[in-house]
Amino acid sequence: MAYFNKKAQTLTELATFGSILLLVLSFLISYGVRYNYQQDMQMAAFRTALSEAYNGPARPDASASVVLLKDKHIPDPRDMFGAGSVVPVQASAEVIWGNTLQDKYTDLTDYSTLPRKKYVINGKEYEYRTAGFGFITSPANQFYVMFPNNPDPQLLTWNKLRCYQPTEDSPKQAMILLNPEAADADKQKEIISEVYLKWGGISFVKYQVIGVGPDSAVNGDLLTRLNLLSPDSGEINPNYTQLNNDVNNDGIPDVTPANIQGLLLEDEQNIRRSGKLTIEETPGTSASTAAYSFKDEAGNPTTITHKIRSRSGVENINSPFERNRVSEWKITK
């Protein structure tokens, strides 16, 4: 009697721990497939951004920002048909090939020269400008600059701002007169490429300087205008593409799920997983065929909706997902 009890205990333990082992193994297989897709997508995003920055349109800032997303079918080893589910695999990359002042924004009405962010969703491309043109003038606008060894932007008066153009063929830049009497030339002036403006009289926002005025200014002349790249006037504000980002540098996160821009979070995407499983058995034979497809009862493919929020609202990106799986097996009678 004890012998049969031991056999029963062994079978019970094998059934219990064997099922746990299979569950863990199926999880590792599923995780491995996901990780492989994610790694491949990350490398593809970097290569795409690198190519865009090098071969893309001739813009003053030779850079590229790319987000790739592809819906992938992840099989489930726990299911005898391996049906699994459809999940989005996403990766992004930003590459700066060259940021040179030799090429300037000369035409402030040419929006094609502005930086942009590209989304590639299931092979389709969607581009959005990440900046617009703006300017500040003297004496109407106050501006601040960041000096070395100072943690906060400092107010600068227009009478200290001069045009810097050492040669006629060099671009015009903005420089600050620090100490004209200093023996060291590097301590006499400071070239600036960005300024800070105040929002609501309290918070600082940084802007890139892309040109100076008046147009007739030459080296050493007083400046009365600064041309700026304005991220808050683009189609997508790059400062609002990450949650909890502190846009105005006041120590308080400003970006929430309600105002985040760009490709929205996974829980805000509509991923409709509809599937249909058909099993056909032929009487008198030992072969059966199973077919699984991501289609609804009417035969329409699954539609996956991703959402992109810009300054003008939310755009729905609908992608049909079709995948058929057919397998055969033998039935032992």
C-alpha positions in Angstrom: 0.0 0.0 0.0 2.9 2.4 0.9 4.4 1.7 -2.6 1.3 2.9 -4.4 1.1 6.0 -2.1 4.7 6.9 -3.2 3.8 6.6 -6.8 0.7 8.8 -6.3 2.8 11.4 -4.4 5.4 11.4 -7.2 2.8 11.9 -9.9 1.2 14.7 -7.9 4.6 16.5 -7.4 5.4 16.0 -11.1 2.0 17.5 -12.2 2.4 20.4 -9.8 6.0 21.4 -10.3 6.0 20.4 -14.0 3.2 22.8 -14.7 5.1 25.6 -12.9 8.2 24.8 -14.8 6.3 25.0 -18.1 4.8 28.3 -17.0 8.2 29.8 -16.3 9.6 28.4 -19.5 6.7 29.9 -21.5 7.3 33.3 -19.8 11.0 33.2 -20.7 10.3 32.4 -24.3 7.7 35.2 -24.6 10.1 37.6 -22.9 12.9 36.6 -25.2 10.8 37.3 -28.3 9.8 40.7 -26.9 13.4 41.6 -26.0 14.6 40.5 -29.5 12.0 42.7 -31.2 12.8 45.6 -28.9 16.5 45.4 -29.5 16.0 45.2 -33.3 13.7 48.2 -33.2 16.2 50.2 -31.1 19.0 49.6 -33.6 16.7 50.4 -36.5 15.7 53.7 -34.9 19.4 54.7 -34.4 20.3 53.8 -38.0 17.2 55.6 -39.3 18.1 58.8 -37.3 21.7 58.6 -38.4 20.7 58.4 -42.1 18.1 61.2 -41.7 20.7 63.5 -40.1 23.3 62.8 -42.8 21.2 62.5 -45.9 18.1 64.5 -44.9 17.1 68.0 -46.2 19.7 70.7 -46.0 18.8 72.4 -42.7 21.0 74.7 -40.6 21.0 72.1 -37.8 21.9 68.8 -39.3 20.0 66.6 -36.8 17.2 64.1 -36.8 14.7 62.8 -34.2 12.9 59.6 -35.1 10.4 57.4 -33.3 9.7 53.9 -34.7 6.7 51.9 -33.7 5.6 48.5 -35.1 2.8 46.2 -33.9 4.2 42.7 -33.4 2.5 39.4 -32.8 4.0 37.7 -29.7 3.1 34.0 -29.6 2.0 32.4 -26.3 3.7 29.0 -25.7 1.0 28.2 -23.2 -1.6 28.1 -25.9 -1.6 24.9 -28.1 -2.1 27.2 -31.2 0.4 29.8 -30.1 -2.2 32.5 -30.7 -0.7 35.1 -28.3 -1.5 38.8 -28.7 -0.4 41.9 -30.6 1.8 44.4 -28.7 3.4 47.7 -29.9 7.2 47.7 -30.0 8.6 51.2 -29.8 12.1 52.8 -30.0 13.4 56.3 -30.5 16.7 58.0 -31.4 18.1 61.5 -31.8 21.2 62.2 -33.8 23.0 65.5 -34.3 25.3 65.2 -37.3 26.4 68.8 -37.3 25.3 71.9 -35.6 27.2 74.6 -37.4 26.8 78.4 -37.5 28.0 78.5 -41.1 24.5 77.9 -42.4 21.9 80.2 -41.0 18.2 80.6 -41.1 18.1 83.4 -43.7 14.4 83.1 -44.7 12.2 83.2 -41.6 9.2 82.4 -43.8 10.6 79.1 -45.0 9.2 76.5 -42.6 10.9 73.6 -44.5 14.2 74.5 -42.7 12.7 74.1 -39.3 13.6 71.1 -37.1 11.1 68.3 -37.0 10.2 65.0 -35.4 9.4 61.9 -37.5 7.1 59.1 -36.4 7.2 55.9 -38.4 4.2 53.7 -37.4 3.9 50.4 -39.1 5.9 51.7 -42.1 4.0 54.9 -42.5 5.7 58.2 -41.8 4.3 61.2 -40.0 6.4 64.4 -39.5 5.8 67.3 -37.2 7.7 70.6 -36.8 9.2 71.0 -33.4 9.8 74.7 -33.6 8.7 78.0 -35.2 10.3 81.3 -35.8 10.2 84.2 -33.3 12.2 87.3 -32.3 12.7 89.8 -29.6 13.5 93.5 -30.1 15.0 96.4 -28.2 13.9 97.9 -25.9 10.5 96.1 -25.7 11.7 92.7 -24.6 13.9 91.7 -21.7 16.2 88.7 -22.0 18.5 86.7 -19.8 21.8 84.8 -20.4 23.6 82.1 -18.6 27.1 83.1 -17.5 29.9 80.6 -16.4 30.0 79.9 -12.7 26.4 81.2 -12.2 23.5 78.8 -11.5 20.8 81.2 -12.7 20.2 83.2 -15.9 21.2 86.9 -15.5 19.3 89.9 -16.9 21.2 91.6 -19.8 20.6 95.0 -21.1 20.6 95.7 -24.9 23.4 98.2 -24.7 25.9 95.4 -23.9 24.9 93.4 -27.0 27.0 93.7 -30.1 27.2 92.1 -33.5 30.1 89.6 -33.9 31.3 89.1 -37.5 35.1 88.9 -37.6 35.2 88.5 -41.4 32.7 89.5 -44.2 32.0 85.9 -45.2 31.4 84.7 -41.6 27.8 84.6 -40.1 26.6 87.4 -37.9 26.4 86.3 -34.2 25.5 88.0 -30.9 28.2 88.8 -28.4 28.2 90.4 -25.0 30.8 93.0 -24.0 32.2 91.7 -20.7 35.3 93.8 -20.1 36.7 95.7 -23.1 39.7 96.7 -21.1 40.8 93.2 -20.3 44.1 92.1 -21.7 42.9 88.6 -22.4 40.7 88.7 -25.6 38.6 85.8 -24.3 37.6 87.8 -21.3 36.5 90.8 -23.4 33.5 89.2 -24.9 31.2 86.2 -24.8 29.4 84.7 -27.8 25.9 83.7 -27.0 23.8 81.1 -28.9 20.8 81.0 -26.6 18.8 83.3 -24.3 16.2 82.9 -21.6 12.8 84.6 -21.5 10.4 84.7 -18.6 7.0 83.2 -18.6 4.5 84.9 -16.4 7.2 87.1 -15.0 8.6 84.2 -13.0 9.8 81.1 -15.0 12.6 80.9 -17.5 12.4 79.3 -20.9 15.4 78.7 -23.1 15.4 79.7 -26.8 18.1 79.2 -29.5 19.4 82.3 -31.2 19.5 81.8 -35.0 20.1 85.4 -36.2 20.6 89.0 -35.3 19.5 92.4 -36.5 19.4 95.0 -37.8 20.4 93.4 -41.2 22.9 96.2 -41.8 24.8 95.5 -38.6 28.5 94.7 -38.9 31.2 93.6 -36.4 30.9 95.7 -33.2 27.6 97.4 -34.1 24.8 97.6 -31.5 22.1 94.9 -31.9 18.4 95.7 -31.7 16.9 92.3 -32.6 17.5 88.6 -31.9 15.9 85.9 -34.1 14.9 82.8 -32.1 13.7 79.3 -32.6 10.5 78.9 -30.6 9.6 75.4 -29.5 6.2 76.5 -28.2 5.2 77.6 -31.7 6.0 74.3 -33.5 3.4 71.6 -34.3 4.8 69.5 -31.4 6.7 71.1 -28.5 9.7 68.9 -27.7 9.5 70.1 -24.1 6.2 68.3 -23.8 7.1 64.9 -25.1 8.2 63.4 -21.7 6.1 63.0 -18.6 6.9 65.1 -15.5 9.2 67.4 -17.6 9.9 70.7 -15.9 9.3 73.0 -18.9 9.7 76.4 -17.2 12.5 75.3 -14.8 10.7 76.2 -11.6 11.2 72.8 -10.0 7.6 71.6 -10.6 6.8 69.0 -13.3 4.6 70.6 -15.9 3.9 67.7 -18.3 1.0 65.4 -17.4 -0.9 62.7 -19.3 -3.4 65.4 -20.1 -1.0 67.7 -22.0 1.8 65.4 -23.1 2.5 65.7 -26.9 3.8 63.3 -29.5 3.0 59.6 -29.5 0.7 59.0 -26.6 1.2 56.4 -23.9 0.4 52.7 -24.4 -2.7 52.9 -22.1 -4.0 55.7 -24.3 -3.7 53.6 -27.5 -6.6 51.5 -28.6 -5.3 48.0 -29.4 -8.3 45.9 -30.4 -7.4 42.2 -30.3 -10.0 40.2 -32.2 -9.2 36.7 -33.2 -11.0 33.7 -34.8 -10.0 30.1 -34.4 -11.2 27.4 -36.8 -10.6 23.7 -36.4 -11.4 21.3 -39.2 -11.4 17.6 -38.8 -12.0 15.1 -41.6 -13.8 12.0 -40.6 -12.0 8.7 -41.2 -8.5 10.4 -41.2 -6.0 11.1 -38.4 -5.2 14.6 -39.6 -6.7 17.8 -38.4 -6.0 21.5 -39.3 -6.2 24.5 -37.1 -6.3 28.1 -38.5 -6.1 31.2 -36.3 -6.4 34.7 -37.8 -6.7 38.2 -36.3 -10.0 38.9 -37.9 -13.5 39.6 -36.6 -16.6 37.6 -37.3 -17.2 39.6 -40.5 -13.7 38.8 -41.8 -12.3 42.3 -41.2 -8.7 42.5 -40.0 -7.9 43.8 -36.6 -7.5 47.6 -36.5 -5.0 49.0 -34.1 -5.3 52.7 -33.4 -2.3 54.8 -32.1 -2.7 58.4 -31.1 -0.4 61.4 -31.7 -1.2 64.6 -29.9 0.0 67.9 -31.4 -0.8 71.5 -30.7 -3.8 71.3 -33.0 -5.3 68.2 -31.3 -5.2 64.4 -31.3 -4.7 62.5 -34.6 -5.7 58.8 -34.8 -3.3 56.6 -36.7 -5.3 53.4 -37.8 -3.3 50.4 -38.9 -4.9 47.1 -40.0 -3.1 44.0 -38.6 -3.4 40.8 -40.5 -1.7 37.5 -39.5 -2.8 34.0 -40.2 -1.4 30.9 -38.6 -2.1 27.4 -39.9 -0.8 24.3 -38.3 -1.3 20.5 -38.6 -1.0 17.7 -36.2 -1.7 14.0 -36.0 -4.4 12.5 -33.7 -3.6 9.1 -32.3 -6.6 6.9 -32.2 
